[in-house]
Amino acid sequence: MSAKYLLDTNAVVDLLRGSDSVRLKMKEVGIDRIAIADLTIYELYCGAYFSNDKEANLSIINQLIQNIAITPSSYAYEEAAHQKHSLKKKGELIEDIDILIGSTAIFEGRILVTGNVNHMNRLEGIMLEDWS
């Protein structure tokens, strides 16, 4: 079975900013094996609204979400609660949205593509790749 991937928000931002390494790796693995979490869309919209060119960025985001699979994070809520509990016990908490996105990848058995490997590798059982 071929690996499946979930792009973290920073990987999507790299793609939208024209990163050749992310684009080429996506082409190599195939768009049908790549998804983004619904929470990533929220983070992208936040970025657009706080940017200097809101309308252009909103247009880019809306085009992206028509061409890539979107996976709901709600199925991974229990996994995220488990991860947060474990991180808190170890004194290694990360942001809730990162826990949720990472837990979505874990729940779905996907490799999380992130430029923030040192941060996300705190999650138990996560598989990571950095395409930047």
N, C-alpha and C positions, 0 to 999 in steps of 0.2 A: 504494500500500500504506500502511496506517495504521501510525503509530509504535507500538512496543511499549515497555513500561516495566518497570524492575526497581526496586522500592523498597528503598533503603538502610535499615539498621536505624533510624537516627534518624527517617526519614520514617514508619516503622511505629510507632515509639514516639509520635510526634506524633499519628498516627491513633488509637492506643489511648487516648491522653490526651484525645481529643475534639476534635482540631483540625478546625475547619470548613473551612479552606482545603484540607487534604489530602483530606478526605471529599468536598468538592464537586468537586475536580479529578478524583478517582477516578470519580465519577459522570459527569462530563463526558466523560472518555476511554473509559470502559467497563471494567468489571472483567475482561472477557475479554482485555484488552490489558495487564493488569498481573500481575506475578509477584513473588515474593520468593525470594531464594536460600536454600538449605538452611542455610547458615551464619548467616543472619539469625535463623532459628529458634533456633539454639544461643545466639546473643547475647541473644535475648529470654528464653529459659529462665534464663540466667545472671542477668539482671536480676531475674527473678521470685524466684529463690532468695535473692538478696541484699536483697530488698525487705522492708518491714514487713508486707506482706499477701500472702505467698507463694501461698496457696491461691486467692485471688481472681485474682491475676495469672496463675497457671497456667491457670485456667479461661478467662480472656480469650484467652490465647495459643492454647489448644487449640481454642477456637471459631474464631479467626481462621484457623488453618491448615486447617480444614475448608472454608473458603469462599474460598480464594485459591490460585492456581497456585503450586507450589513447583518451582523449577528447581535441579537439582544443580550444584554448583560444580566437581565433579570433571572435567567436560569442559574446563574452562578452566585446568587446572593448567599446561599449557605456556605459555599466554598469561600467566599470573600469574608464572611463572619469568622470562619475557622482561621483563615489566614491572618486577619486583624488580631484575633485573640492570641495567636502564636507570636506574632510580631511584638505585640504589647508586652507579653510575658518576657521576651528577650530584650526589651528596651530598644527595638529597632523599627518602630513605626514609620510607615511612609504614608503619603497622602491617600485618602480614601478612594479617589478616582483611579489612582494607580493600582491600588489593591483590587478594585473592581475590574479594571481592564485586564490585569494579570490573571485574576481568577477566572475570567471569561476564557482566556487562552487555556488555562489548566483544565477547566470543566470540559471544554470542547476537544482537548487533546491536540491543540494547535501550538506551534512554535511562535512565541511572541517576538516580533521583529522590533527592536528598540535600539536607540542610541544610548540608552541609559541602563546598560547591563549591570553596572555595579549597584544600582538602586533596586532594580527589579529582581535581581537574583536572591534577594532576601526572602522571596516567596517560596514556600516549600513545593517541590515537584514541578517547578516551572522550567520550560525549555526555552532558551533564548538564542537569538542570532542578531548580530549587528550588521546591517547592510550599508552603513554610511561610509 
